[in-house]
Amino acid sequence: MAKIILKKGGRANEPFIADKIRVSLERAAHDAGLTDAVAEKIARETYYETIVYIVRSEEVSSADIRNRIIKILTSDPQNKEKNAVAEAWIEYERRFKA
């Protein structure tokens, strides 16, 4: 599994902590207004798919992780809940990380 996260903008790299992904997904799902059960299900499924992707590398960039998460969440245009989580994730980035 990836051991190092390469941060954008030349910030210091940091150790990979998988739980940060799960927590971020849960927050985005709640921000999207989903019920606890649906939020937990989407966060868990997306988390595991993301971890499977990360397992293949010693290093992975935070941008690659973000792009993988958005790709997973938007892979089915008919899944309104997952798309809502993707929108909440992107809105958070726009407001706080730009």
C-alpha positions as CSV (number, residue, x, y, z in Angstrom):
1,M,0.0,0.0,0.0
2,A,1.1,3.6,-0.6
3,K,3.2,4.8,2.3
4,I,3.6,8.4,1.2
5,I,1.1,11.0,-0.1
6,L,2.7,13.5,-2.4
7,K,1.0,16.9,-1.6
8,K,0.2,19.5,-4.2
9,G,1.9,22.8,-4.4
10,G,5.2,21.7,-3.0
11,R,3.8,21.1,0.5
12,A,5.6,18.5,2.6
13,N,4.8,14.9,1.8
14,E,3.1,13.0,4.5
15,P,2.5,9.4,5.6
16,F,-0.6,7.7,4.1
17,I,-3.4,7.5,6.7
18,A,-6.3,5.6,5.1
19,D,-8.8,6.8,7.7
20,K,-8.6,10.4,6.4
21,I,-10.2,9.2,3.2
22,R,-13.1,7.5,5.0
23,V,-13.8,10.5,7.3
24,S,-13.7,12.9,4.3
25,L,-16.2,10.7,2.4
26,E,-18.5,10.5,5.4
27,R,-18.5,14.2,5.8
28,A,-19.2,14.8,2.1
29,A,-22.1,12.3,2.2
30,H,-23.6,14.1,5.2
31,D,-23.0,17.5,3.6
32,A,-25.0,16.1,0.6
33,G,-27.9,15.5,3.0
34,L,-28.0,11.8,2.8
35,T,-29.4,9.6,5.6
36,D,-26.8,8.0,7.9
37,A,-27.3,4.6,6.4
38,V,-26.9,5.7,2.8
39,A,-24.0,8.0,3.7
40,E,-22.2,5.1,5.5
41,K,-22.8,2.7,2.5
42,I,-21.5,5.1,-0.1
43,A,-18.5,6.2,2.1
44,R,-17.6,2.5,2.7
45,E,-17.9,1.4,-0.9
46,T,-16.0,4.4,-2.2
47,Y,-13.3,4.0,0.5
48,Y,-12.7,0.4,-0.4
49,E,-12.5,1.1,-4.1
50,T,-10.0,3.9,-3.5
51,I,-7.9,1.8,-1.2
52,V,-7.7,-0.9,-3.9
53,Y,-6.3,1.7,-6.3
54,I,-3.8,3.0,-3.7
55,V,-2.5,-0.4,-2.8
56,R,-0.6,-0.6,-6.1
57,S,1.9,2.2,-5.3
58,E,4.6,3.2,-2.8
59,E,3.7,6.8,-3.4
60,V,0.5,8.4,-4.6
61,S,-0.4,12.1,-5.0
62,S,-3.2,13.7,-3.2
63,A,-4.5,14.8,-6.6
64,D,-4.6,11.2,-7.9
65,I,-6.6,10.1,-4.8
66,R,-9.0,13.0,-5.3
67,N,-9.5,12.2,-9.0
68,R,-10.0,8.5,-8.2
69,I,-12.7,9.3,-5.6
70,I,-14.5,11.7,-8.0
71,K,-14.3,9.1,-10.8
72,I,-15.8,6.4,-8.5
73,L,-18.6,8.7,-7.3
74,T,-19.6,9.8,-10.8
75,S,-19.2,6.5,-12.6
76,D,-22.9,5.9,-12.7
77,P,-24.9,9.0,-13.8
78,Q,-28.1,7.4,-12.6
79,N,-26.9,7.1,-9.0
80,K,-28.1,10.4,-7.5
81,E,-26.7,9.8,-4.1
82,K,-23.2,9.2,-5.2
83,N,-23.4,12.2,-7.6
84,A,-24.6,14.3,-4.7
85,V,-21.6,13.2,-2.6
86,A,-19.3,14.1,-5.5
87,E,-20.9,17.5,-5.7
88,A,-20.5,18.1,-2.0
89,W,-16.8,17.0,-2.2
90,I,-16.2,19.5,-5.1
91,E,-18.1,22.3,-3.3
92,Y,-16.0,21.8,-0.2
93,E,-12.8,22.0,-2.3
94,R,-14.1,25.1,-4.0
95,R,-14.9,26.9,-0.8
96,F,-12.0,25.8,1.4
97,K,-9.1,24.7,-0.7
98,A,-9.0,27.1,-3.6
